[in-house]
Amino acid sequence: MTQRLLSIFFLFLPLSLQAAAEPSVSELADRVQSLYEGAQDLSMEFDQKTYVAVLEKEVSKKGSARFKKPGKMAIGYEGQAGRNYLSDGKTLWIFENGDSQAQSMSVNETDMPAEALSFLGGLGRLKRDFAVETVDPKKWASLKRVRKDLSWMELTPLNKQSGLAWMVMGFDSGAVAREAFLSTETGNLSHYTFEKVTLNQGLSDDLFKYSKK
């Protein structure tokens, strides 16, 4: 469960930066963190391809995500059995499309990894929870990038107990995140592409409240 949550939480950031000369990875991280601190909500659509090591196959999914401070989120995957992650900032509900009941858990450091809480809470501690580095050149041999015109950085969790091994993220010339890769300790590799990223729409709190179908 923890690794599934990691793969959800780490990828959805309000990633729109000021256009400028190619920044260092440290500067890029500072701009992402600064922008997020000033954003109140975020919406996007995404495509996800995950290589599942134990099954030795790739699984493709599409979905949408919405976030609102403090700690609210609504992530939904398409399809009859598409999974949904919904949180009002205090409780996280997990359910599939068509379900009449949901699994629930508290949003706290006991039940959720610290890295996930850092992202949900406002991405205010990026450099505290992750090592921010230039992408290891050897990784590009295995990462099938859709776009090669992006600026990239690699994030490695400082918490050695995390189920996340590393994450690589790419930003376009307009400074919007367009691509990301996430690798778990079990060998799963997820590849995300993001579209229709929008900030500060004034999302209603009602979008983040669970109600039985």
Residue frames as qw, qx, qy, qz and C-alpha x, y, z in Angstrom:
[[0.000, 0.884, 0.467, 0.000, 0.00, 0.00, 0.00],
 [0.325, -0.769, 0.079, 0.544, 2.81, 2.43, 0.90],
 [0.368, -0.169, 0.572, 0.713, 4.50, 2.07, -2.48],
 [0.186, 0.617, 0.673, 0.364, 1.19, 2.58, -4.31],
 [0.148, -0.928, -0.276, 0.203, 0.66, 5.79, -2.34],
 [0.414, -0.546, 0.301, 0.663, 4.20, 6.92, -3.08],
 [0.348, 0.162, 0.660, 0.646, 3.66, 6.49, -6.80],
 [0.037, 0.806, 0.554, 0.204, 0.55, 8.67, -6.57],
 [0.287, -0.896, -0.193, 0.277, 1.71, 11.48, -4.33],
 [0.523, -0.460, 0.255, 0.671, 5.16, 12.27, -5.60],
 [0.417, 0.226, 0.574, 0.668, 4.24, 13.09, -9.16],
 [0.048, 0.783, 0.518, 0.341, 1.56, 15.71, -8.88],
 [0.385, -0.458, -0.176, 0.782, 3.15, 19.07, -8.22],
 [0.284, 0.923, 0.213, -0.144, 2.25, 22.59, -9.35],
 [0.656, -0.249, 0.349, 0.621, 5.21, 22.80, -11.66],
 [0.409, 0.812, 0.256, 0.328, 5.20, 26.07, -13.54],
 [0.569, -0.477, -0.010, 0.670, 8.36, 28.17, -13.35],
 [0.175, 0.884, -0.077, -0.427, 9.56, 31.48, -14.75],
 [0.836, 0.482, 0.074, 0.251, 11.09, 31.07, -18.21],
 [0.215, -0.894, 0.366, 0.144, 14.83, 31.71, -18.01],
 [0.386, 0.580, -0.716, -0.041, 18.23, 30.35, -18.92],
 [0.805, -0.076, -0.588, -0.016, 18.82, 26.69, -18.12],
 [0.458, -0.740, 0.301, -0.390, 18.83, 26.58, -14.28],
 [0.160, 0.331, -0.899, 0.238, 20.98, 24.38, -12.10],
 [0.507, -0.341, -0.780, -0.131, 19.12, 21.54, -10.42],
 [0.288, -0.338, -0.576, 0.686, 19.38, 23.42, -7.12],
 [0.151, 0.149, -0.040, -0.976, 17.88, 26.55, -8.67],
 [0.445, -0.163, -0.670, -0.572, 15.17, 24.47, -10.32],
 [0.438, -0.375, -0.787, 0.219, 14.24, 22.88, -6.98],
 [0.126, -0.300, -0.370, 0.870, 14.11, 26.30, -5.31],
 [0.279, 0.041, -0.289, -0.915, 11.79, 27.66, -8.00],
 [0.485, -0.268, -0.776, -0.301, 9.46, 24.65, -7.82],
 [0.377, -0.385, -0.695, 0.477, 9.27, 24.93, -4.05],
 [0.021, -0.232, -0.156, 0.960, 8.74, 28.70, -4.14],
 [0.359, -0.086, -0.485, -0.793, 5.99, 28.46, -6.75],
 [0.477, -0.338, -0.806, -0.092, 4.17, 25.74, -4.89],
 [0.257, -0.333, -0.574, 0.703, 4.23, 27.74, -1.68],
 [0.156, 0.240, 0.021, -0.958, 2.36, 30.50, -3.50],
 [0.404, -0.086, -0.673, -0.614, -0.20, 28.25, -5.23],
 [0.527, -0.127, 0.479, -0.690, -3.53, 27.38, -3.63],
 [0.823, 0.170, 0.491, -0.228, -4.73, 24.63, -5.98],
 [0.016, 0.454, -0.750, -0.481, -3.66, 22.55, -8.96],
 [0.830, 0.292, 0.362, -0.310, -5.41, 20.50, -11.66],
 [0.098, 0.536, -0.720, -0.429, -4.00, 18.24, -14.40],
 [0.950, 0.186, 0.024, -0.252, -4.55, 15.24, -16.64],
 [0.204, -0.632, 0.739, 0.116, -1.98, 12.46, -16.90],
 [0.892, 0.236, -0.352, -0.160, -0.95, 9.32, -18.74],
 [0.468, -0.608, 0.623, -0.151, 0.82, 6.63, -16.71],
 [0.853, 0.269, -0.439, -0.077, 2.77, 3.60, -17.89],
 [0.506, -0.632, 0.540, -0.231, 4.08, 1.29, -15.16],
 [0.633, 0.294, -0.716, -0.018, 6.42, -1.65, -15.63],
 [0.766, -0.484, 0.232, -0.354, 5.42, -4.12, -12.90],
 [0.097, 0.579, -0.810, 0.006, 8.51, -6.18, -12.12],
 [0.477, -0.100, 0.829, -0.276, 6.73, -9.15, -10.53],
 [0.722, 0.483, 0.418, -0.266, 4.46, -9.51, -13.58],
 [0.430, -0.209, 0.566, 0.671, 7.17, -8.59, -16.10],
 [0.252, 0.583, 0.623, 0.455, 4.74, -6.45, -18.08],
 [0.070, 0.002, -0.058, 0.996, 3.74, -2.83, -18.61],
 [0.015, 0.662, 0.739, -0.125, 0.35, -1.45, -17.54],
 [0.123, 0.224, 0.186, 0.949, -1.04, 1.77, -19.07],
 [0.111, -0.689, -0.669, 0.257, -3.58, 4.08, -17.40],
 [0.101, 0.468, 0.155, 0.864, -5.04, 7.56, -17.79],
 [0.349, -0.647, -0.621, 0.271, -6.51, 9.85, -15.19],
 [0.042, 0.768, 0.047, 0.637, -6.87, 13.31, -13.68],
 [0.556, -0.304, -0.517, 0.576, -5.72, 14.94, -10.47],
 [0.114, -0.820, -0.102, -0.551, -6.74, 17.94, -8.38],
 [0.571, -0.204, -0.507, 0.613, -5.03, 19.36, -5.30],
 [0.156, -0.823, -0.105, -0.536, -5.88, 22.14, -2.87],
 [0.293, 0.222, -0.622, 0.691, -4.12, 23.40, 0.21],
 [0.136, -0.622, 0.764, -0.109, -3.87, 22.29, 2.87],
 [0.238, -0.220, 0.945, -0.049, -3.45, 18.62, 1.90],
 [0.702, 0.365, 0.407, -0.456, -6.62, 18.10, -0.14],
 [0.034, 0.351, -0.765, -0.538, -6.52, 15.90, -3.24],
 [0.788, 0.315, 0.378, -0.371, -8.72, 14.05, -5.72],
 [0.053, 0.461, -0.776, -0.428, -6.97, 11.62, -8.08],
 [0.789, 0.227, 0.434, -0.370, -9.02, 9.39, -10.35],
 [0.180, -0.250, 0.823, 0.477, -8.11, 6.78, -12.96],
 [0.602, 0.224, -0.263, -0.720, -10.33, 6.12, -15.97],
 [0.421, 0.103, -0.881, -0.189, -12.15, 2.84, -16.60],
 [0.709, -0.429, -0.404, -0.388, -14.72, 0.63, -14.93],
 [0.818, -0.429, -0.282, 0.258, -12.29, -0.48, -12.23],
 [0.354, 0.620, -0.194, 0.672, -10.35, 2.79, -12.11],
 [0.560, -0.423, -0.519, 0.488, -9.00, 3.57, -8.67],
 [0.048, -0.847, -0.105, -0.520, -9.66, 6.85, -6.86],
 [0.528, -0.189, -0.461, 0.688, -7.69, 8.59, -4.10],
 [0.158, -0.772, -0.265, -0.555, -9.61, 11.30, -2.24],
 [0.521, -0.272, -0.507, 0.630, -8.52, 13.33, 0.79],
 [0.141, -0.917, -0.265, -0.263, -9.89, 16.28, 2.72],
 [0.160, 0.727, -0.433, 0.508, -6.52, 16.77, 4.39],
 [0.488, -0.459, 0.579, -0.465, -7.34, 14.62, 7.41],
 [0.758, 0.030, 0.637, -0.134, -8.61, 11.34, 5.93],
 [0.184, 0.392, -0.702, -0.565, -7.61, 9.52, 2.76],
 [0.788, 0.213, 0.447, -0.366, -10.27, 7.41, 1.00],
 [0.020, 0.354, -0.812, -0.463, -9.38, 4.80, -1.62],
 [0.651, 0.322, 0.599, -0.339, -12.06, 3.22, -3.82],
 [0.261, 0.026, 0.745, 0.614, -12.69, 1.99, -7.35],
 [0.358, 0.045, -0.250, -0.898, -15.23, 3.44, -9.77],
 [0.653, -0.198, -0.561, -0.468, -18.65, 2.02, -8.92],
 [0.412, -0.103, -0.789, 0.444, -17.75, 0.99, -5.35],
 [0.409, -0.745, -0.348, -0.397, -20.32, 1.79, -2.65],
 [0.662, -0.735, 0.010, 0.147, -17.71, 1.79, 0.11],
 [0.439, 0.770, -0.354, 0.300, -14.14, 3.04, 0.46],
 [0.779, -0.212, -0.330, 0.489, -11.05, 2.06, 2.38],
 [0.064, -0.943, 0.028, -0.326, -9.95, 4.92, 4.64],
 [0.752, -0.157, -0.287, 0.572, -6.83, 5.88, 6.54],
 [0.253, -0.907, -0.120, 0.316, -5.61, 8.85, 8.54],
 [0.542, 0.710, -0.105, 0.437, -3.34, 11.40, 6.93],
 [0.462, -0.845, 0.262, -0.062, -0.53, 11.44, 9.48],
 [0.184, 0.698, -0.692, 0.001, 3.10, 10.44, 9.85],
 [0.552, -0.217, 0.778, -0.211, 2.17, 7.09, 11.35],
 [0.732, 0.358, 0.565, -0.131, 0.09, 5.85, 8.43],
 [0.630, 0.765, 0.094, 0.099, 1.70, 7.72, 5.53],
 [0.755, 0.025, -0.006, 0.655, 5.33, 8.22, 4.49],
 [0.247, -0.695, -0.108, 0.666, 6.94, 11.55, 5.38],
 [0.215, -0.116, 0.509, 0.825, 7.80, 12.25, 1.74],
 [0.024, -0.540, -0.737, -0.405, 4.14, 12.00, 0.73],
 [0.246, -0.811, -0.443, 0.294, 3.12, 14.35, 3.53],
 [0.318, -0.438, 0.169, 0.824, 5.76, 16.82, 2.37],
 [0.069, 0.168, 0.623, 0.761, 4.17, 16.99, -1.09],
 [0.200, -0.656, -0.701, -0.196, 0.59, 17.06, 0.19],
 [0.363, -0.714, -0.358, 0.480, 1.40, 19.68, 2.78],
 [0.177, 0.961, 0.043, -0.209, 2.72, 22.19, 0.28],
 [0.813, 0.390, -0.031, 0.431, 6.09, 21.00, -1.02],
 [0.147, -0.956, 0.158, -0.196, 7.74, 23.27, 1.52],
 [0.575, -0.627, 0.523, 0.058, 10.50, 20.84, 2.43],
 [0.854, 0.492, -0.152, -0.073, 11.75, 19.54, -0.91],
 [0.440, 0.620, -0.572, 0.307, 15.45, 19.79, -0.04],
 [0.432, -0.474, 0.613, -0.462, 14.87, 18.50, 3.45],
 [0.848, 0.011, 0.441, -0.292, 13.20, 15.25, 2.36],
 [0.880, 0.426, 0.167, 0.125, 15.09, 14.62, -0.90],
 [0.459, -0.422, 0.405, 0.669, 18.57, 14.79, -2.35],
 [0.532, 0.800, 0.162, -0.225, 18.23, 16.98, -5.46],
 [0.495, -0.418, 0.567, 0.510, 20.77, 16.13, -8.13],
 [0.400, 0.498, -0.499, -0.585, 21.57, 16.15, -11.84],
 [0.947, 0.098, 0.092, -0.292, 20.15, 13.00, -13.45],
 [0.584, -0.379, 0.675, 0.242, 22.57, 10.07, -13.51],
 [0.373, 0.508, -0.507, -0.588, 23.56, 9.75, -17.22],
 [0.002, 0.105, -0.990, -0.097, 23.36, 5.96, -16.97],
 [0.380, 0.367, 0.692, -0.493, 19.62, 6.19, -16.26],
 [0.453, 0.531, -0.146, -0.701, 18.83, 7.61, -19.70],
 [0.163, 0.240, -0.897, -0.333, 19.64, 4.24, -21.27],
 [0.045, -0.282, -0.953, 0.099, 16.58, 2.72, -19.58],
 [0.180, 0.580, 0.449, -0.655, 14.25, 5.74, -19.43],
 [0.324, 0.395, 0.666, 0.544, 12.17, 6.10, -22.60],
 [0.010, 0.474, 0.204, -0.857, 11.64, 9.85, -22.70],
 [0.429, 0.715, 0.549, 0.062, 8.84, 11.18, -24.88],
 [0.219, 0.962, 0.006, 0.165, 10.45, 14.62, -25.01],
 [0.785, -0.087, -0.093, 0.606, 14.13, 15.49, -25.04],
 [0.199, 0.602, 0.045, 0.772, 13.69, 19.26, -24.91],
 [0.568, -0.761, -0.230, -0.210, 13.09, 19.36, -21.16],
 [0.071, 0.616, -0.593, 0.514, 15.15, 20.37, -18.14],
 [0.826, -0.239, -0.501, -0.099, 15.51, 17.45, -15.72],
 [0.156, -0.594, 0.616, -0.493, 16.32, 16.80, -12.08],
 [0.657, -0.083, -0.749, 0.012, 16.64, 13.65, -10.00],
 [0.477, -0.569, 0.284, -0.606, 15.15, 13.28, -6.50],
 [0.603, 0.019, -0.781, 0.157, 16.25, 10.60, -4.04],
 [0.601, -0.715, -0.173, -0.311, 14.46, 10.28, -0.67],
 [0.096, 0.604, -0.631, 0.478, 16.72, 10.89, 2.32],
 [0.719, -0.274, 0.451, -0.452, 14.57, 8.53, 4.39],
 [0.131, 0.360, -0.901, -0.201, 16.20, 5.14, 3.78],
 [0.332, 0.183, 0.878, -0.293, 13.01, 3.37, 4.88],
 [0.510, 0.477, -0.007, -0.716, 11.06, 4.84, 1.96],
 [0.753, 0.235, 0.612, 0.061, 9.71, 2.45, -0.67],
 [0.500, 0.864, 0.010, -0.051, 10.70, 5.02, -3.31],
 [0.809, -0.079, 0.158, 0.561, 14.14, 4.47, -4.86],
 [0.228, -0.287, 0.174, 0.914, 14.33, 7.64, -6.99],
 [0.385, 0.773, 0.483, -0.143, 12.33, 10.03, -9.15],
 [0.349, -0.091, 0.370, 0.856, 13.32, 11.94, -12.32],
 [0.252, 0.785, 0.493, -0.278, 11.27, 14.94, -13.51],
 [0.410, 0.130, 0.403, 0.808, 11.39, 17.05, -16.68],
 [0.099, 0.752, 0.338, -0.558, 10.21, 20.64, -17.34],
 [0.554, 0.597, 0.407, 0.414, 9.49, 22.35, -20.67],
 [0.366, 0.260, 0.015, 0.893, 10.65, 25.81, -21.81],
 [0.330, -0.627, -0.185, -0.681, 7.55, 27.31, -20.24],
 [0.012, -0.345, 0.731, -0.588, 8.63, 25.64, -17.00],
 [0.807, -0.138, 0.107, -0.564, 5.68, 23.24, -16.77],
 [0.403, -0.286, 0.869, -0.017, 6.36, 19.63, -15.72],
 [0.679, 0.344, -0.328, -0.559, 5.69, 17.40, -18.74],
 [0.828, 0.152, -0.538, -0.030, 7.29, 14.10, -17.86],
 [0.385, -0.625, 0.571, -0.368, 8.37, 12.11, -14.81],
 [0.732, 0.111, -0.673, -0.010, 9.75, 8.70, -13.92],
 [0.538, -0.572, 0.415, -0.460, 9.37, 7.01, -10.54],
 [0.639, 0.205, -0.740, 0.045, 11.21, 3.87, -9.44],
 [0.726, -0.567, 0.136, -0.365, 10.33, 1.84, -6.33],
 [0.284, -0.563, 0.771, -0.093, 12.51, -0.45, -4.28],
 [0.770, 0.100, 0.611, -0.156, 10.58, -3.45, -5.67],
 [0.382, -0.091, 0.686, 0.612, 11.73, -2.67, -9.20],
 [0.322, 0.742, 0.586, 0.037, 8.53, -1.09, -10.55],
 [0.253, -0.182, 0.193, 0.930, 9.07, 1.87, -12.87],
 [0.256, 0.767, 0.567, -0.156, 6.28, 4.37, -13.63],
 [0.285, 0.046, 0.325, 0.901, 6.41, 6.87, -16.49],
 [0.120, 0.752, 0.542, -0.355, 4.05, 9.86, -16.33],
 [0.221, 0.240, 0.308, 0.893, 3.24, 12.58, -18.86],
 [0.008, -0.577, -0.545, 0.608, 1.21, 15.63, -17.80],
 [0.107, 0.393, 0.488, 0.772, -1.22, 17.79, -19.75],
 [0.291, -0.707, -0.364, -0.533, -3.61, 20.67, -18.99],
 [0.512, -0.278, -0.508, 0.634, -1.76, 21.74, -15.85],
 [0.106, -0.725, -0.225, -0.642, -3.68, 24.62, -14.28],
 [0.359, -0.118, -0.583, 0.719, -3.07, 26.58, -11.07],
 [0.028, 0.255, 0.384, -0.887, -5.34, 28.59, -8.78],
 [0.200, -0.329, -0.680, -0.624, -8.78, 27.83, -10.21],
 [0.401, -0.238, 0.326, -0.822, -10.49, 28.30, -6.86],
 [0.479, -0.086, -0.853, -0.188, -11.45, 24.62, -6.50],
 [0.633, -0.502, -0.017, -0.590, -14.35, 23.95, -4.13],
 [0.245, -0.393, 0.813, -0.353, -13.71, 22.00, -0.91],
 [0.827, 0.106, 0.302, -0.463, -16.67, 19.80, -1.88],
 [0.721, 0.512, -0.443, -0.147, -14.50, 18.15, -4.55],
 [0.314, 0.426, -0.783, 0.326, -12.40, 16.58, -1.79],
 [0.519, -0.192, 0.564, -0.613, -15.16, 15.15, 0.40],
 [0.156, 0.021, -0.963, -0.217, -16.09, 11.48, 0.16],
 [0.626, 0.035, 0.294, -0.722, -19.74, 10.45, 0.05],
 [0.484, 0.037, 0.874, 0.011, -21.17, 6.94, -0.41],
 [0.170, 0.061, -0.638, -0.748, -22.44, 6.16, -3.92]]
